[in-house]
Amino acid sequence: MASDRKTYREGKEFMEMLILLVLLFAVFLYVMIRGAAEEKKRKKKYRSQLKELYGTFRKNDYSPAEIDRISRYYRHRQQKDDIDDITWNDLGMDAVFSRVNFTQSSSGEEYLYDMLRHPKMADGDGKAAVMETHICYMMEHEKDRLDTMMRLDALGYTGQYSLSDYMDYLGELGVRSNKVHYGCIILLLASIALVFVRTSLGVPLVIAAACVNIVIYMKEKGVAAPYVTTFSYIMRMIRCADDMIKLDYGTEMQGYVTGLKEKKSKFRDFEKNSGMVLKMNSATGSIGELLFDYIKMLTHIDIIRFNKMLNIVQKNRQEISELVEDIGYIDAVISIGYFRAALPYYCVPQLTSGRCGQFVITEGFHPCIDNPVANSLSQNRGMIITGSNASGKSTFLKMTAVNAILAQTIHTCAAKAYVGNYYRIYSSMALRDDLDNGESYYIVEIKALKRIMDAAAADSQNPLLCFVDEVLRGTNTVERIAASAQILEKLSETGIYCFAATHDIELTHLLARRYDNCHFEEEVKAGDVLFSYRLLGGRAHTRNAIKLLEIIGFSKDIIQKADDMAGEFLRNGEWKG
């Protein structure tokens, strides 16, 4: 009977254990299935959102820290004729980047930012035509576009640092040897073998070897762990490339796919070693994982694989850079397509090489302005623009400059037509005091103008396109007009297109032979100011600034005397008190 009860009890315990295991397995299976279903649902929803986004603008709100991170890739690659920081900030190009950016990955947004900072100075290699083919393909093939974007979404972002930063940090590690780690394994195995020969000596040696191995392991893991994030992103890029290679693109994309295959093939060994290394910083707390952690401490197998992966990366830094470019490129290409679809209209620019030529923008507008007023220009020399404050002068300058940059970078203009050369583009517009260096506005301004003058004097096959808003506003009237006239005179030479906005009507007379005169004007009606924002020919002839004083409530005496003084100056060219 006792034996039967014991058997029954053991059978019952076994069944309870079996039921528990089945329940645990069922819970695990449910969690896995539920997780997979939720992820599938998320992907389906996001794909639908991407589809609906096409033809609209996405709201991107980047902090200064985020812009700084995104710009790091460009900082590693910047060249002489890039859009410099003064011009970039003058034109509010961070906002333009945000407007254009529909990318899904760090590689994409960093590549797109780099594109906008790096205008082409020629197209002898035909890359612009290839890019245009790819943009059009992605715009026309919705399924391939969405499939690619979902792969790029899986790639995601690097986090706090750019991939360029991570690669620099890896470079600091250099090539690392596994000799020490193999030595640790041999020492441990030798001490274990000694246990069977001479236990009294072998056991202490095993303990000592284990302690040495653990100490060395913890030190090496501390060095390696921060760089696992880099390996993780590289691995995601490799998988992303693999996924895109498998997509059924048309013949227009075959050149791109072939290049992607070639670069991915260099990282087979990297993939083989990745599984264990990428889990180095993860922890679930499971018993199996804890046991495996002890095995890694004693054998250093993950550190050995880390060093192998590191050495592969160090030997293939160029290939990694090219892989970043290729993936970033296709992300940027799709983003440009989305940008085009969101604009009310756009055009592909007609660009030619050479020092001279007609500069034409037909119904151009600023892409960051909602409900913009379009303006046109057709110039074979510079332009001086006059008009009152808020009439549209600065916006027109920015519209023209931004479209020139977009033409030479993303091959897309916010206009119905764009014809021009490959320009070197500079500006001096939205300047301010440099308090950090103790420089006044005037010093900052003349330094900004000097760099334009230096660029104009430099030997180049590309004409200079420059934009100046309120020349030398930081000094007195007499010296401002005298110096401005000479600077603008110099910037009217062959091979230079200068667009200058000013309140100094005197400059339009002094430089009439060198520049075309255009203006913006407004009307004061029923105590309100009405702006048309339309560019008109000739110099400004209205004096609504004084009328605005009246609207605000200044005394009639001040208004009348100011109006009389201005009229007298315009008639005789002299100021009278």
SULDA-V383604 format. One record per backbone hydrogen bond with DSSP energy under -1.0 kcal/mol. NH is the residue of the N-H (numbers start at 1). CO is the residue of the C=O. E is the energy in kcal/mol with one decimal. If there is no record, write none. Layout:
# SULDA-V383604
nh:co:e
NH:CO:E
NH:CO:E
This chain:
# SULDA-V383604
nh:co:e
5:1:-2.8
6:2:-2.4
7:3:-2.4
8:4:-2.9
9:5:-3.0
10:6:-2.7
11:7:-2.7
12:8:-2.9
13:9:-2.8
14:10:-2.4
15:11:-2.5
16:12:-2.6
17:13:-2.6
18:14:-2.8
19:15:-3.1
20:16:-2.6
21:17:-2.7
22:18:-2.7
23:19:-2.8
24:20:-2.9
25:21:-2.7
26:22:-2.7
27:23:-2.9
28:24:-2.8
29:25:-3.2
30:26:-2.8
31:27:-2.9
32:28:-2.5
33:29:-2.8
34:30:-3.5
35:31:-2.8
36:32:-2.5
37:33:-2.6
38:34:-2.7
39:35:-2.6
40:36:-2.4
41:37:-2.4
42:38:-2.7
43:39:-2.6
44:40:-2.2
45:41:-2.4
46:42:-2.8
47:43:-2.5
48:44:-1.9
49:45:-2.1
50:46:-2.5
51:47:-2.0
52:48:-2.3
53:49:-2.0
56:53:-2.3
67:63:-2.4
68:64:-2.3
69:65:-2.1
70:66:-2.7
71:67:-2.1
72:69:-1.2
75:71:-2.5
76:72:-1.4
77:74:-2.1
78:74:-1.2
82:79:-1.3
83:117:-2.3
88:84:-2.8
89:85:-2.6
90:86:-2.9
91:87:-2.2
92:89:-1.1
93:88:-2.5
96:92:-1.3
97:93:-2.9
98:94:-2.2
99:95:-1.9
100:96:-2.3
101:97:-2.1
106:156:-2.1
109:105:-2.4
110:106:-2.5
111:107:-1.9
112:108:-2.6
113:109:-2.2
114:110:-2.1
115:111:-2.2
116:112:-2.0
117:113:-1.3
120:408:-3.0
126:123:-1.1
130:126:-1.6
131:127:-2.8
132:128:-2.3
133:129:-2.0
134:130:-2.1
135:131:-2.9
136:132:-2.5
137:133:-2.1
138:134:-2.3
139:135:-2.1
140:136:-2.0
141:137:-1.7
145:141:-2.3
146:142:-2.9
147:143:-2.9
148:144:-2.3
149:145:-2.2
150:146:-2.2
151:147:-1.6
152:148:-2.3
153:149:-2.3
154:150:-1.6
155:151:-1.3
156:152:-2.0
166:162:-1.9
167:163:-2.5
168:164:-1.8
169:165:-2.3
170:166:-2.3
171:167:-1.9
172:168:-1.2
173:170:-1.2
182:178:-2.6
183:179:-2.4
184:180:-2.0
185:181:-1.9
186:182:-2.4
187:183:-2.5
188:184:-2.1
189:185:-2.6
190:186:-2.7
191:187:-2.1
192:188:-2.1
193:189:-2.4
194:190:-1.9
195:191:-1.0
198:194:-3.7
202:198:-2.9
203:199:-2.5
205:201:-1.6
206:202:-2.6
207:203:-2.3
208:204:-2.7
209:205:-3.2
210:206:-2.7
211:207:-2.3
212:208:-2.5
213:209:-2.8
214:210:-2.4
215:211:-2.4
216:212:-2.6
217:213:-2.5
218:214:-2.8
219:215:-1.9
220:216:-2.6
221:217:-3.1
222:218:-1.8
223:219:-1.1
224:220:-2.4
225:221:-3.1
227:224:-1.9
228:225:-1.5
231:227:-1.7
232:228:-2.6
233:229:-2.1
234:230:-2.4
235:231:-2.7
236:232:-2.1
237:233:-2.2
238:234:-2.3
239:235:-2.4
240:236:-2.5
241:237:-2.8
242:238:-2.3
243:239:-2.6
244:240:-2.4
245:241:-2.2
246:242:-1.3
249:247:-1.7
253:250:-1.6
254:251:-1.3
257:253:-2.3
258:254:-2.7
259:255:-1.8
260:256:-2.0
261:257:-2.3
262:258:-2.0
263:259:-1.8
264:260:-2.3
265:261:-2.0
266:263:-1.1
267:264:-2.0
271:267:-2.0
272:268:-1.9
273:269:-1.4
274:271:-1.1
278:274:-2.8
280:277:-2.0
290:286:-2.2
291:287:-2.5
292:288:-2.1
293:289:-2.2
294:290:-1.7
295:291:-1.7
296:292:-2.4
297:293:-2.3
298:294:-1.9
299:295:-2.2
300:296:-3.0
304:300:-2.7
305:301:-1.8
306:302:-2.3
307:303:-2.6
308:304:-1.8
309:305:-2.6
310:306:-2.9
311:307:-2.4
312:308:-1.9
313:309:-2.4
314:310:-2.8
315:311:-1.9
316:312:-1.1
320:316:-2.4
321:317:-2.4
322:318:-2.3
323:319:-2.2
324:320:-2.7
325:321:-2.3
326:322:-2.7
327:323:-2.4
328:324:-2.9
329:325:-2.9
330:326:-1.8
331:327:-1.8
332:328:-2.5
333:329:-2.8
334:330:-2.1
335:331:-1.9
336:332:-2.5
337:333:-1.8
338:334:-2.2
339:335:-2.4
340:336:-2.7
341:337:-2.2
342:338:-1.5
343:339:-1.1
347:413:-1.8
350:418:-2.7
352:420:-1.9
359:379:-3.4
360:419:-2.9
361:377:-2.3
362:417:-2.6
364:375:-2.7
365:414:-2.6
369:366:-1.6
375:364:-2.2
377:361:-2.5
379:359:-3.0
383:498:-2.3
384:516:-2.9
385:500:-3.2
386:518:-2.0
391:388:-1.5
396:392:-2.2
397:393:-2.2
398:394:-2.6
399:395:-2.9
400:396:-2.4
401:397:-2.6
402:398:-3.2
403:399:-2.1
404:400:-1.7
405:401:-2.1
406:402:-2.9
407:403:-2.2
408:404:-1.4
412:406:-1.3
413:347:-2.4
415:413:-1.9
416:362:-2.8
419:360:-2.6
420:350:-2.3
424:463:-2.4
426:465:-2.1
428:467:-2.6
431:429:-1.6
434:439:-1.9
439:434:-2.6
444:440:-2.3
445:441:-2.7
446:442:-2.6
447:443:-1.9
448:444:-2.0
449:445:-2.3
450:446:-2.2
451:447:-1.8
452:448:-1.1
453:449:-2.4
454:450:-2.6
455:451:-2.0
456:452:-2.4
457:453:-1.8
458:454:-1.1
464:495:-2.9
465:424:-3.0
466:497:-2.6
467:426:-1.4
468:499:-2.6
469:428:-2.2
470:501:-2.8
473:470:-1.3
475:472:-1.2
480:476:-2.5
481:477:-2.6
482:478:-2.1
483:479:-2.8
484:480:-2.8
485:481:-2.3
486:482:-1.4
487:483:-2.5
488:484:-3.0
489:485:-1.8
490:486:-2.0
491:487:-1.9
492:489:-1.4
493:490:-1.2
496:493:-1.4
497:464:-3.3
499:466:-2.5
500:383:-2.7
501:468:-2.6
502:385:-2.5
505:503:-1.2
507:504:-1.4
510:506:-2.5
511:507:-2.1
512:509:-1.1
514:511:-1.4
515:511:-2.3
516:382:-2.1
518:384:-2.5
519:536:-2.9
520:386:-2.1
523:530:-2.5
525:528:-2.4
528:525:-1.5
530:523:-3.4
536:519:-2.9
538:517:-2.6
548:544:-2.1
550:546:-1.2
551:547:-1.8
552:548:-2.1
553:549:-1.3
554:549:-2.5
559:555:-2.0
560:556:-2.8
561:557:-2.2
562:558:-2.3
563:559:-2.3
564:560:-2.3
565:561:-2.4
566:562:-2.3
567:563:-2.2
568:564:-2.4
569:565:-2.1
570:566:-2.3
571:567:-1.6
572:568:-2.6
573:569:-2.9
